[in-house]
Amino acid sequence: MHLLRDPLYFNIDTFTPLANNYELAIDTHVEITTRDTESNAGHKGGKLSLAKVASGQVDSDTQSSSELAQTTVIKNHPISALNKILDEHSDSKEFELTDFEQVRPNQILEIHREWQISKATEAGIFLSKMFEMVATNPKLLDNSNVPDELAIELLSNNQTEPNTIILRCNTESEAGFEIITILDTSLLTQNTEPDDLESDLAIFGIVQNVKRKGQKYSLERHFLKSMNRSLRRNLDTTQLYKSFSGLNGLKQSDLEIDGPLIVLKAIAIYP
């Protein structure tokens, strides 16, 4: 039985090289061919117009000409290629998650579970807003209390739609490990809203990181990656948390997840 998987989220940039690895070309490209022709007719050099091809150049001495033909070729539609890969490997269970201890970075998995938006998403949004404020007003790091007008602005901005969301599997804690995926909301399709992802869905993706028991994974960089790199390197985030702690009690640990943990880079999400 073949299933049509119509993604609610699709990272085509990441999927394209993966599809190529499975010998599926999904991009549209242009093929240009050149053909040399000869003619015995005597005429002067000049340009020659050819139907359905680019103009050719005629050489008056050799009576030869060349013509360029252009063809647009589409190999596979991205969604069609995705379905082909999943269908062809459904029986082999190649993408199935079976044993946490065997999971390795860069492994390809398809995980069908109940997902929910992690509380770390809200913490990350708040962190990015704090960073933006400090970037324009560095003196805020020296204050134990944030001015009221800035606090109001920060708290109101925190209600905007996020650019990054963290999805977590809310059943894997029973198995002794967590699964999370970090999503770029610009890759949502079909007018999907972040809240629509809190459902029973399949995520097809690549293992980005694996943390064993006793290890931690920080989400800070995922929320600060669009910020100024130089400032990001020089800023003491510990002091940042301290300066704004009075607003919502945000702590560095709110953006850390304990192992055992699988961090999955989502390629496609579908029912």
N, C-alpha and C positions, 0 to 999 in steps of 0.2 A: 504494500500500500504506500502510495506517495502522498506526502503532506506538502501543502504550500505554506511556507513560512514567510509571512509578510512583516518585516521588522518594524517595531515601534522606535527603534534606535539602531542606527547603522553607521559604523565608522568605515567608510569606503577606502580611505587612505591606508588604513591598516589592513583591510581585507584584500586589496589589490595584489600586493606581493605574495600573500598567502595563497590566493587563487592561482597566481602564476606558478607557484611551487607545485600545485596540483595540475599543472598544464592546462589551465583555463585562463585565457586572455580575456579580460573584461573591458578593456579600454577601447575607445574609438580612436582610430588613427588614420593617417593619410598615406597611401602608397603612391609613389611617383616613379614612372618608368620612362626611359628614353629609347627612342628607336631612330637609327640612322637610315636614310633612304637615298637612293641615287636616281638621277634622271638624265636622259639623253637629250632632252629638249634644250635648245640653246636660248638662254635668257640671262639678263643681268642679275647681279646680286641684289638682294632685298629681303624683306620679310614676307613670310608665307603664312596665311591664316588657314588653319585646319579645323574641321568640324569636330567638336567634342574633345579637342585637345588644346593645349596651350600653343601659342604661335611658335613657328619654327624659323630657323635662320637658314637662308640659302647661300651657299658659297658659289660665286660665279665661275671660279676656275675648275673646281672638281664636280660641279653640278650635283652636289650632295646637300641634303638637308636633314635636320633632326626635329623630332617632335616629342613633346612631353605629354604624357597621359596621367591624369590624377583620379584616383578612386578612393572613396571613403569606405572603410571596412569596420564593421562592428562584430566582434567575436561573440561575446556573451553579455547579456544584461547582468548587472551585479546581483540582483535578487535571484535570477535564474542560476547563476554560478554558485551562490550560497546554497541553494536547494540541491544542486547536483552534488556538491561535496558532502552535505549531510546525508543525503539519500544513499550515496555510494558507500558510506562508512557506517551506516546505521546497524548493520548486522555484525560488524567486527567489534563493536563497542570500543573503538579506538579513542573516542572522545569522552568516555564515561569516567566519572570520578569514583574510584573503588576504595583506594587505601591512601589516607593522608600521608603516610610515611613514604609512599612511592612518588608523591607529587614533586615535580622539579620546575624551576623557572623555564619559561619558553614552551612549556607543554601546552597543547591545545585541548581545551575541555568544553563540553556542553553540559551545563548544570541547570536542571529543571527543579526549581524550589519556590517556596513562598518568600518574597522579598519585601523589605521595608526600608524607608529612608532613615539612615542612622542619625542620631542626635549630633554626631560629629559634624554634620552638614551645617547646622545652625551655628555651631561653635566656629567653624571655618569661615563662614560669612562674616561673623563678628570680628574675627582676627584680621581679615583682609580690610575691613573698614577701619579698624584701629591703625593698621599699617599706613593706609592712605592719609589718615589724619596726622600721624607722626611725620610722614614724608613732607607735608606742607608746614608743619609746626613742630620741629624737633624739641622745643622746650617742654612739650607735654610729658616727655620721659622723665623730667626732673620734678614733676608735680605729683603729689600723692592723691590730689583731687582734680578731676577733669572739670573744667568750667561747665556750668549748667547748659549754656547754649550749644556747646559741642556735644555734651551728653545727649541732649534731645535730638540733635542731628544724627548722631551715631545710632541711637535706638530706633529712630524712624527709618533710617536707611536699611536697617537690618530686616525690614519687612519686604524688601524687594525680592524679585525672583532670582534665585542663585544661578551662577554660570557653571558651578561645579556641585554635583551632589554625590553623596556616598550611599550606595545601596548595600545592605547587609542581608544575609540569609538568616531568618529568624528561627530556623529549626536546627541548624548545625551545632548550636551550643550543646544539644543533647548528645552529639557524637564526639564532643570534646575538642572541637576546633571551630573557628569562625571563617566565613567567606565574605569578602567585601569586593566591590568594584567601584572605581571612581569614574564618573560619567561627565562628559562635556554636554551641557544641555542644548548646545547649538546643533548637535547631531540627532536630536529627537525628530521623528518623522510623523506624518499623518496627524498633525496638530496635537500630538501627544503632550500632555503636561506631566511634570515630575510626579505628581500624586498618582497618576495612572500606572506608574511602575510598582506601586505597592500592591502586588498581586502575585498570583501563581504564574510565573513566566520562566522561559528558558533563556539562559545567557550563554552565547557561544563566544569564546574568547581565548586569550593567551595568558598563561600564568606569568604575572609580572614579578611577584615576590612570594617567598615562603618564609614564614617566621616560626621557629620551633618554640617549645615551651621555655619560658624564661626570657624570651626576646620580645622587643617592642617594635612597632611600626608607627612612624610619625606621619601624620597627614598634612603637616604645616606647609610643605613645599607645594602641594597641589593647590592650595588656596593663595599662595604668594607668588606663583610662577609668572604671573603677568606684571609683577611689580619691578621696579628698578633693580637690576641685578647688583649694582655696587652698593646701594643702600641696604638691600636684603642681606648682603654678606657682612656688612658692618653693624647692622642693628642687633642689639642684644634683646632677643625675644623674651628672655626671662624678665628683664626690666619692663618690657612692653606689657606683659601680663600683670605685673605688679602695679603699674600706673593705672590700668583700667579695671582692676579687680573689683572695685567698689560698684561698678555699674551692673554687672550680671554674674559676678563670681567666676568668670572664665578662668580656667587653669590650664596649664600646659598639658596635663594628663587627659584633658577633654579631647585632645587631638592625637592621642596615642592609643593604640590597640594592642593588647597583649596577645602573644602567641599561645597556643598553636593557631596559625592564621594563613589563609590563602588570599593573596591579592590578585584579582583577575582583571585583566584589561579587556573590557567588553568590545567585541566586534559587532555583534548583532544581538538584539533582544526581541523576543517574539513570544506570542501565546503558545 
